[in-house]
Amino acid sequence: MTASQIFAVVIFVAMFILIVMDKIERHYVTLGSGILTLVVVFGICMRSGTAIWDTIALKGFATKDFWYQVTESESKGINWATIIFIAGMMVMVEGMAKAGFFRWLCMKIAFLVKCKTIPVFITFMIMSAVLSMFIDSITVIMFLAAVTIELSQLLKFNPVPMILSEIFCANLGGSATMCGDPPNIIVGTSLGYSFGDFLTNTGLVAGISLIVSIVFFYFVFRKELVSENSANIDISKLPKPSEAITNKRDFIASTVIFGCAVILLVTHSITHLTVATIGLFIAIVTLIAFAKDALELLKKVDYKTVVFFIGLFIVVGGLEETGILEIIADFIEKISGGDAKLMIVIILWVSAIASAFVDNIPFAATMVPVIQSLAATSGVALPTLAWTLSIGTDIGGSATPIGASANVVGTSVAAKNGYPIGWGKYCKKLAPATVIVLAISTAYIFMRYL
Amino acid sequence: MSQIIISVGREFGSGGRVIAEALAERFNIPIYDRHLITEIAERTGLTPEEIEKYNENPKKKIISRRVRGYSNSIEDNIAEMQFNFLKEKSDSGESFVVVGRCSETKLKYNPALVSLFVLADMDAKIKRVMEVYELSEEDAKEFIRKKDKKRKRYHNYHCSGHWGDSRLYDICINSTCLGIDKTVDYLENYIRARSDI
């Protein structure tokens, strides 16, 4: 191994350990590691200005392909398209939240099913999955869990089963589209796939899995959800959905902007607008619509996540430039003996198990160049490996309370309201559901692509 | 009476809690220690036993994660509830004594805060713990070590300053030197001088 490879690996491993230890905020960790990669790996060891320039990838902004892409292209280094898209969607989501959109939607659906526990349970699972297809699962769960607790207090049922099911479905919904979960955005923008590509590949298996999951959770939780007094609840006394709307004009504006975002995403393979363009456009339109509160919305953007991504992409760029990821790809090919089925099983289940315990974003960012290399050497189609990686990282995260952001937010909201959810309670129900969906996904990939 | 908040940090076995109770009595103000657990239990619907299980416990890092200020760790959430409760009390203008809970840092913004840290000689702590918990000398020593380690980890995780570091508190006092009663007298005078009560 060369000095640059050793340092790239040491920085990457140290970064991962520091993220897990949670002593220093994770965006400082990735940014510090990124700077170290630029200075030590590229500057001192490789003495390569080109490697630094390629990894920072700023020249991409000046290319037409970055904003308007007719042919698929792959990106290297900092994935600015992912960062701009995520930041843009954050601005839109903040606008929607400020207008009361999410609370209104939750209450509206609860009222549509007459606030009956089991129908609320089923519709909230579907809503969680559908919203997570377009909006980050953290926001979805933040609002769904809060409304679930509120309803549970009014309708006298235990909110824990419902919150757990919502978390699982949010992760499942996120796996269905390119913008549903950060690993998918990374996979999509890095390999040049569209929203439609994801929907017709990972989306299909997510849809099948959602139906199975709803049935599974219904049978697992039905006894816990039955409340003794539910028949006596007068729903006219419950807060009306319209009360959730803080400002009618803002509400209409945010709903229209959300609709536009969905249309732009669904049609981006036809319009050739990249996710970076869509993200930037949506952010600008939201800021114009919320002109008075634009500064407040901008302040609410989670800059820590944006910085986290920048640092992370640089560190992964270090592994890529030094050839470490090729070594990992060669290793996977060797242990699978070139057998495509075994390769799929390894990528899917290793991604899932890893994502159950560590942040799936760094994992996906690391694995994208690995599967590119693997496809080139083994002959297995790159899209097949890409869908496998996306499904593995997205679904695996559901198995433990720390596997995905939605799990952390959901369990935290529950605990703050007097419903602590420990590892035992969480894994007992969600780990089996994760295994079931992974088994379905394995069978789906085998049947459809091999 | 103007607001007064007395924060008492303590080594295990130093008599810090007894001193805090005595100060609460002398100033005729409520004390939040175990009472804090009852209050949180009433607010959340959790049982006091459930809260006690996670009270002043550091989170288990390897199985915990934090996302945008949200944490899956029950210990973290209970701690946050307690900090919020103390802040509410502090902002309401109420006077009270609080034992531990990083209160010397979390309530530092309030000028009414007087922060104390009570320590004691090891021999005195062992003697006290042997009497209160009916333990052998060895067991008492080990018990003290474990409890202080836990408090230190809890404190240092939630605050930037170090537990027991004199720079964090207005006054650090060794209860062995004067004994519990005279330490209380001394602290009472100090607090009265600080608060013009």
HADDOCK unambig.tbl for C-alpha pairs under 7 A between the chains (distance, minus, plus):
assign (segid A and resid 20 and name CA) (segid B and resid 62 and name CA) 6.56 0.50 0.50
assign (segid A and resid 21 and name CA) (segid B and resid 61 and name CA) 5.98 0.50 0.50
assign (segid A and resid 21 and name CA) (segid B and resid 62 and name CA) 6.59 0.50 0.50
assign (segid A and resid 401 and name CA) (segid B and resid 72 and name CA) 6.57 0.50 0.50
assign (segid A and resid 402 and name CA) (segid B and resid 63 and name CA) 6.96 0.50 0.50
assign (segid A and resid 402 and name CA) (segid B and resid 64 and name CA) 6.25 0.50 0.50
assign (segid A and resid 402 and name CA) (segid B and resid 65 and name CA) 5.63 0.50 0.50
assign (segid A and resid 405 and name CA) (segid B and resid 67 and name CA) 6.14 0.50 0.50
assign (segid A and resid 408 and name CA) (segid B and resid 65 and name CA) 6.76 0.50 0.50
assign (segid A and resid 408 and name CA) (segid B and resid 66 and name CA) 6.83 0.50 0.50
assign (segid A and resid 408 and name CA) (segid B and resid 67 and name CA) 6.64 0.50 0.50
assign (segid A and resid 408 and name CA) (segid B and resid 70 and name CA) 6.59 0.50 0.50
assign (segid A and resid 408 and name CA) (segid B and resid 71 and name CA) 5.72 0.50 0.50
assign (segid A and resid 408 and name CA) (segid B and resid 72 and name CA) 4.68 0.50 0.50
assign (segid A and resid 409 and name CA) (segid B and resid 67 and name CA) 6.88 0.50 0.50
assign (segid A and resid 409 and name CA) (segid B and resid 70 and name CA) 5.45 0.50 0.50
assign (segid A and resid 409 and name CA) (segid B and resid 71 and name CA) 6.71 0.50 0.50
assign (segid A and resid 409 and name CA) (segid B and resid 72 and name CA) 6.98 0.50 0.50
assign (segid A and resid 411 and name CA) (segid B and resid 72 and name CA) 5.47 0.50 0.50
assign (segid A and resid 412 and name CA) (segid B and resid 70 and name CA) 5.76 0.50 0.50
assign (segid A and resid 412 and name CA) (segid B and resid 71 and name CA) 5.39 0.50 0.50
assign (segid A and resid 412 and name CA) (segid B and resid 72 and name CA) 5.01 0.50 0.50
assign (segid A and resid 412 and name CA) (segid B and resid 77 and name CA) 6.88 0.50 0.50
assign (segid A and resid 415 and name CA) (segid B and resid 74 and name CA) 6.47 0.50 0.50
assign (segid A and resid 415 and name CA) (segid B and resid 77 and name CA) 6.39 0.50 0.50
assign (segid A and resid 416 and name CA) (segid B and resid 77 and name CA) 5.97 0.50 0.50
assign (segid A and resid 417 and name CA) (segid B and resid 44 and name CA) 5.69 0.50 0.50
assign (segid A and resid 418 and name CA) (segid B and resid 44 and name CA) 4.32 0.50 0.50
assign (segid A and resid 418 and name CA) (segid B and resid 45 and name CA) 5.69 0.50 0.50
assign (segid A and resid 418 and name CA) (segid B and resid 46 and name CA) 5.52 0.50 0.50
assign (segid A and resid 420 and name CA) (segid B and resid 74 and name CA) 6.12 0.50 0.50
